[in-house]
Amino acid sequence: MRLRLRLILLAVTPLLVSLGLIALAVKLQQDHLYARERALVESAYMQAKQAELRNYVDIAQSTIAPLYDTRRDDEEIRHDAMQLLQSLDYGIDGYFFVFDTGGRTIMHPRQPELVGRDLWDLRDTNGVPVIQRLIAKAHEGGGFVQYQWQKPSTHALAPKLGYAITLPRWNWMIGTGLYLDDIQATLAQLDRQVSDNVATTLGWIAGIAVFGVALIGISGLALNLSDARVADAKLRLLARQVVKSQEDERAHLSRELHDSTSQTLVSIKLLLESAVAQLDRHQTPLPAPLTKALARLGDALTEVRSISHRLRPAELDVLGLPAALEHLGQEFLDDSAMSFSMKVRGEQIRLPDEVNTVLFRVAQESLTNIEKHAAATRVQLRLVYHAGGLRMRLIDDGVGFDVPAIRVDPRRGIGLRNMRERVESIGGTFSIVSRQGQTQVVANLPTSAIQRFQPLQRETVR
């Protein structure tokens, strides 16, 4: 695993673990706080309901107290008391009911069908013996019982909180109750709010985690891109240094051939010519080997001069790129049967040595390829100076070739790759477009690429 990937993982993993633990702690804390809040809400609600029920029963008890305090136990007084209790309804679902202490229904304004029935053994859906517990709490002096009972307004079972007291002399249990489905709805709404809050909090934490991971990833990518740019810059610099070293070595070898080897050959030729002249004065026939040696020496001198020129043409350093290209084209015209034309457009500028060398080598390699492979009859070289930089284009009318196939073939196209690398090493772009009847080799150098070596110095070309 690469070191940078390890560092990113070491940064991401603690972040994700920390955020996960924070999310877990937040979830547990919110659950705990919600449980306490729910219990407080439910307790407060129940206390309010209990207080309300006591008040209702106190009102009912005070309403029938004048009748009960008469000490009469006849049916008439009891009937009057039931009429008063029946008239004390509060709301749709608020009413009083009366049972005897044996569990028989005496009065039930919402369910008259229960009157006279023995409900001692009645149990709700949860198995609670409703009447037994109400009577038991009433005997204790008053008490509360939770159970399930039919709600008059909806005719559906609902949780209910009942409160009952006894009238011992009449053997009555008087009670009333409040339905609790409203508190269930309130608690359900509270549940939803808490769940939404928890989901929102966890969503924020997840968003922070994603943002943190993305930020780390972007930082790593930026570092990689920065390193890649630095590496690319170093590679380009190295390529330029290699090319410069090669050109320096070529120039050195060219000078050595011109100044040493060529001068030695010239000296030998002069000596041989002097010997031939002496033989002529003495009218001595020239030996055939001497004549051949003199001719071959001249050929060798011409070849040395040619090699020295190809290694580093003097025109490139003295007269500039256009003159060197024109001389190169003239040599190409002399060595091949093709026609060659060159045009220079725009205001010429003095170019750095690196730029001159790269463009000259590209033209030299292109002309060599044309001569070997193109089977062309006409070659054109265009050198254009423009506001954005410099463009050199070589065009031939040869057979063309498959550019993509040449690029991917490791055994072919070495010269093309070298040209591309040379141009790109100095910040330019290189392209080849080829088809039957025309091939274009284009090297573009923007002004910024040229200025990296030295400021542009304009000069008038005479």
C-alpha positions in Angstrom: 0.0 0.0 0.0 1.4 3.4 -1.0 2.5 5.7 1.8 0.1 8.5 0.9 -2.9 6.1 0.8 -1.8 4.9 4.3 -1.7 8.5 5.6 -5.2 9.2 4.1 -6.5 6.0 5.8 -4.9 7.0 9.1 -6.6 10.4 8.8 -10.0 9.1 7.7 -10.3 6.1 10.1 -10.0 8.1 13.4 -12.4 10.7 12.0 -15.1 8.1 11.1 -14.6 6.3 14.4 -14.8 9.5 16.4 -17.9 10.7 14.6 -19.5 7.2 15.0 -18.9 7.3 18.7 -20.2 10.9 18.9 -23.4 9.7 17.0 -23.8 6.8 19.4 -23.3 9.0 22.5 -25.8 11.6 21.1 -28.3 8.8 20.4 -28.0 7.3 23.8 -28.2 10.7 25.5 -31.2 11.8 23.5 -32.9 8.5 24.3 -32.2 9.0 28.0 -33.4 12.6 27.9 -36.5 11.6 26.0 -37.4 8.8 28.4 -37.1 11.3 31.3 -39.1 13.9 29.4 -41.8 11.4 28.4 -42.1 10.2 32.0 -42.4 13.8 33.3 -45.0 14.7 30.6 -47.0 11.6 31.4 -46.7 12.1 35.1 -47.8 15.7 34.9 -50.6 14.8 32.6 -51.8 12.0 34.9 -51.6 14.2 38.0 -53.7 16.8 36.2 -56.2 14.2 35.2 -56.4 12.8 38.7 -56.9 16.3 40.2 -59.6 16.9 37.6 -61.4 13.6 38.5 -61.3 14.4 42.2 -62.9 17.8 41.5 -65.6 16.2 39.5 -66.4 13.6 42.1 -66.3 16.3 44.8 -68.8 18.2 42.8 -71.0 15.2 42.4 -70.8 14.3 46.1 -71.6 17.9 47.2 -74.5 17.9 44.7 -76.3 14.9 46.3 -75.1 15.6 49.8 -78.3 17.4 50.8 -80.2 14.2 49.8 -77.8 11.8 51.4 -77.6 13.8 54.6 -81.4 13.5 55.1 -80.6 10.0 56.4 -83.4 8.6 54.2 -82.7 5.3 52.4 -85.9 4.9 50.4 -86.1 4.5 46.7 -87.5 8.0 46.1 -84.5 9.7 47.6 -82.1 7.4 45.7 -84.0 8.1 42.5 -83.7 11.8 43.0 -80.0 11.4 43.7 -79.5 9.4 40.4 -81.3 12.1 38.5 -79.0 14.7 39.8 -75.9 12.6 39.0 -77.2 11.9 35.5 -77.6 15.6 34.9 -74.0 16.3 35.8 -72.6 15.2 32.4 -69.5 17.2 31.3 -68.8 17.0 27.6 -69.6 14.2 25.3 -67.5 11.6 27.1 -67.8 12.9 30.6 -70.4 11.2 32.9 -71.0 9.6 36.3 -71.9 6.0 36.8 -73.3 4.1 39.9 -72.8 0.5 40.9 -73.8 -1.3 44.1 -70.9 -2.8 46.0 -71.8 -6.2 44.6 -71.0 -5.1 41.0 -74.6 -4.6 39.7 -75.1 -1.5 37.5 -77.5 1.0 39.0 -77.0 3.9 36.6 -75.0 4.4 33.4 -76.2 7.4 31.3 -74.1 6.4 28.2 -74.8 2.7 28.2 -78.3 2.2 29.6 -78.3 -1.4 28.4 -75.9 -2.2 31.3 -78.3 -1.1 34.0 -79.4 -4.0 36.2 -76.6 -6.2 35.0 -74.0 -7.9 37.3 -70.6 -6.8 36.0 -68.6 -8.1 39.0 -66.5 -10.4 36.7 -66.2 -8.0 33.8 -62.6 -7.7 32.5 -61.2 -5.4 29.8 -59.0 -6.4 26.9 -56.0 -6.4 29.2 -57.6 -8.7 31.7 -58.2 -6.0 34.3 -61.3 -6.7 36.6 -62.7 -3.2 36.2 -65.7 -3.2 38.5 -63.9 -5.1 41.2 -61.0 -2.7 41.3 -63.2 0.4 41.3 -65.2 -1.0 44.2 -62.0 -1.9 46.0 -60.6 1.6 45.6 -63.9 3.2 46.6 -63.8 1.1 49.8 -60.4 2.5 50.5 -61.8 6.0 50.6 -61.4 6.7 46.9 -58.9 5.7 44.3 -57.9 5.6 40.7 -58.0 2.6 38.3 -56.8 2.5 34.6 -58.7 0.2 32.3 -60.1 0.0 28.7 -63.6 1.1 28.1 -65.9 2.0 25.2 -65.6 5.7 24.4 -69.1 7.2 23.7 -68.1 9.6 21.0 -66.3 7.0 18.9 -67.7 3.7 20.2 -64.2 2.4 20.2 -62.2 1.0 23.1 -59.8 3.6 24.6 -57.7 3.8 27.8 -59.5 5.4 30.7 -58.7 6.6 34.1 -61.5 6.1 36.6 -62.1 7.4 40.2 -64.7 6.0 42.6 -66.0 6.6 46.1 -68.7 4.9 48.2 -71.9 5.9 49.9 -71.9 3.2 52.5 -75.5 3.8 53.8 -76.9 3.4 50.3 -74.4 0.7 49.4 -73.4 2.7 46.3 -70.1 3.1 44.4 -70.1 6.4 42.5 -67.5 7.0 39.9 -66.4 8.9 36.8 -63.5 8.7 34.4 -61.5 10.6 31.8 -60.3 8.9 28.6 -56.5 8.9 28.1 -56.3 8.6 24.3 -55.5 12.3 24.1 -52.4 11.7 26.2 -51.5 8.8 24.0 -51.8 11.1 20.9 -49.6 13.7 22.7 -47.0 11.1 23.6 -47.1 9.7 20.0 -46.5 13.2 18.7 -43.6 13.7 21.1 -42.2 10.4 19.9 -42.3 11.6 16.4 -40.6 14.9 17.2 -37.8 13.2 19.2 -37.3 10.7 16.3 -37.2 13.5 13.8 -34.7 15.4 16.0 -32.5 12.3 16.4 -32.6 11.7 12.6 -31.7 15.3 12.0 -28.8 15.2 14.4 -27.5 11.9 13.0 -28.0 13.3 9.5 -25.8 16.3 10.4 -23.2 14.0 11.9 -23.2 11.9 8.7 -23.0 15.0 6.6 -20.0 16.2 8.7 -18.4 12.8 8.2 -18.9 12.9 4.4 -17.6 16.4 4.3 -14.6 15.5 6.4 -13.8 12.4 4.2 -14.3 14.5 1.1 -12.1 17.2 2.5 -9.4 14.7 3.3 -9.8 13.1 -0.1 -9.6 16.5 -1.9 -6.5 17.4 0.2 -4.9 14.1 -0.8 -5.8 14.6 -4.4 -4.4 18.2 -4.3 -1.2 16.8 -2.8 -1.0 14.1 -5.4 -1.6 16.7 -8.2 1.0 19.0 -6.6 3.5 16.1 -6.4 2.6 15.1 -10.0 3.2 18.7 -11.2 6.5 18.8 -9.3 7.5 15.5 -10.7 6.4 16.5 -14.2 8.4 19.7 -13.9 11.4 17.8 -12.7 11.0 15.3 -15.5 10.8 18.1 -18.1 13.8 19.8 -16.6 15.7 16.5 -16.7 14.7 16.0 -20.3 15.9 19.5 -21.1 19.1 18.9 -19.3 19.6 15.6 -21.2 18.9 17.3 -24.5 21.1 20.2 -23.6 23.9 17.8 -22.6 23.5 16.0 -25.9 23.6 19.2 -27.9 26.6 20.4 -25.9 28.3 17.1 -26.7 27.3 17.4 -30.3 28.7 21.0 -30.5 31.9 19.9 -28.8 32.3 17.0 -31.2 31.5 19.3 -34.1 34.1 21.8 -33.0 36.7 19.0 -32.5 36.0 17.6 -36.0 36.1 21.1 -37.5 39.1 22.4 -35.6 41.2 19.3 -35.1 40.4 16.4 -37.4 39.4 18.7 -40.4 42.5 20.8 -40.0 44.7 17.7 -39.8 43.1 16.3 -43.0 43.6 19.7 -44.7 47.3 19.7 -43.6 47.7 16.2 -45.0 46.0 17.2 -48.3 48.3 20.2 -48.6 51.3 18.1 -48.1 50.1 15.6 -50.7 49.3 18.3 -53.1 52.8 19.8 -52.6 54.4 16.4 -53.3 52.3 16.1 -56.5 53.4 19.6 -57.6 57.1 18.6 -57.1 56.6 15.5 -59.1 55.0 17.5 -61.8 57.9 19.9 -61.9 60.3 17.0 -62.4 57.9 15.6 -65.0 57.7 12.4 -63.0 54.6 10.3 -63.6 52.2 10.3 -60.7 51.7 6.9 -59.0 48.1 5.8 -59.3 47.8 5.0 -55.5 48.8 8.6 -54.8 46.2 10.0 -57.0 43.5 7.7 -55.4 44.8 8.6 -51.9 44.5 12.3 -52.7 40.9 11.9 -54.1 39.8 9.8 -51.1 41.4 12.3 -48.7 39.3 15.0 -50.3 36.2 12.8 -49.9 37.1 12.2 -46.3 37.5 15.9 -45.7 34.1 16.6 -47.3 32.5 13.9 -45.1 34.1 15.2 -41.9 32.8 18.7 -42.7 29.4 17.3 -43.4 29.3 15.3 -40.2 30.5 18.4 -38.3 27.7 20.4 -39.8 25.0 17.9 -39.1 26.1 17.6 -35.5 25.7 21.3 -34.9 25.2 23.7 -37.9 27.1 26.9 -37.4 24.2 28.8 -39.0 21.9 27.9 -36.0 24.2 29.7 -33.5 25.3 32.5 -35.8 22.4 33.4 -38.1 19.4 31.9 -36.2 16.7 29.3 -36.8 15.3 30.5 -40.2 18.8 30.5 -41.8 19.6 27.1 -40.3 16.3 25.6 -41.6 16.9 27.1 -45.0 20.3 25.5 -45.2 18.9 22.2 -44.0 16.3 22.4 -46.7 18.9 23.1 -49.3 20.9 20.0 -48.2 17.7 18.0 -48.4 17.0 19.3 -51.9 20.6 18.4 -53.0 20.4 14.9 -51.6 16.9 14.0 -52.8 14.8 14.2 -55.9 12.0 16.1 -54.1 11.3 19.8 -54.3 11.6 21.9 -51.2 10.1 25.3 -50.3 10.3 27.3 -47.2 8.3 30.4 -46.1 8.7 32.5 -43.0 5.8 34.7 -41.9 5.5 37.3 -39.2 8.0 39.5 -37.4 10.9 37.3 -36.5 12.2 37.2 -32.9 15.5 36.1 -31.4 14.9 32.7 -29.9 16.7 31.0 -27.0 19.2 28.3 -27.9 17.0 25.6 -26.4 14.1 26.5 -28.7 16.3 26.9 -31.8 17.8 23.4 -31.1 14.5 21.7 -30.5 12.8 23.1 -33.7 15.9 22.4 -35.8 16.0 18.8 -34.6 12.3 18.3 -35.2 12.7 19.6 -38.8 15.8 17.5 -39.3 14.1 14.3 -38.1 11.0 15.1 -40.1 13.0 15.6 -43.4 14.9 12.3 -42.7 11.6 10.4 -42.2 10.2 12.0 -45.4 13.3 11.0 -47.4 13.2 7.4 -46.1 9.5 6.6 -46.0 7.1 9.1 -47.5 7.8 8.6 -51.3 6.9 12.3 -51.7 7.6 14.7 -54.5 7.1 18.0 -52.7 8.0 19.2 -49.2 7.0 22.6 -47.7 8.2 24.1 -44.5 6.3 27.0 -42.8 7.7 29.0 -39.9 5.1 31.4 -38.5 5.8 34.0 -35.9 2.5 35.3 -34.3 1.3 37.2 -31.3 0.8 33.9 -29.3 4.2 32.4 -30.0 5.7 30.4 -32.8 4.5 27.6 -35.1 6.5 25.4 -37.4 4.8 23.1 -39.9 6.3 20.6 -42.4 4.0 19.3 -45.1 4.7 16.6 -47.7 2.5 14.9 -50.4 3.7 11.4 -49.6 1.8 8.1 -49.0 1.1 9.0 -45.3 0.9 6.5 -42.5 -1.3 5.3 -39.6 -0.4 7.7 -36.8 -2.2 5.8 -33.9 -0.7 2.4 -34.9 2.8 3.9 -35.0 2.3 5.5 -31.6 1.4 2.2 -29.8 4.0 0.1 -31.7 7.1 -0.1 -29.4 9.3 -1.1 -32.3 8.4 1.8 -34.6 7.9 5.5 -34.2 10.9 6.1 -32.0 11.7 9.2 -34.0 8.2 10.5 -33.7 8.2 10.0 -29.9 11.6 11.7 -29.7 10.2 14.7 -31.5 7.1 14.9 -29.3 9.2 14.6 -26.1 11.6 17.3 -27.3 8.8 19.8 -28.1 6.9 19.0 -24.9 10.0 19.3 -22.8 10.2 23.0 -23.5 6.4 23.6 -22.9 5.2 23.2 -26.5 2.7 21.0 -28.3 3.4 18.5 -31.1 0.9 16.9 -33.5 0.9 14.8 -36.6 -1.9 14.5 -39.1 -1.4 12.0 -41.9 -3.5 10.6 -44.8 -2.8 9.5 -48.3 -1.4 12.4 -50.2 -0.6 14.7 -47.2 1.2 14.5 -43.9 1.6 17.5 -41.6 4.1 17.7 -38.7 3.2 20.7 -36.5 5.2 22.1 -33.5 3.5 24.9 -31.5 5.4 27.0 -28.9 3.3 29.5 -27.0 5.0 32.8 -25.9 5.0 31.6 -22.2 7.1 28.5 -23.2 9.6 30.7 -25.0 9.8 33.2 -22.1 10.7 30.5 -19.7 14.2 30.5 -21.1 14.7 34.2 -21.7 12.6 37.3 -22.4 11.7 37.7 -26.1 14.0 40.2 -27.8 12.6 41.5 -31.1 14.9 42.2 -33.9 14.6 43.3 -37.5 15.6 40.6 -39.9 17.3 42.2 -42.9 
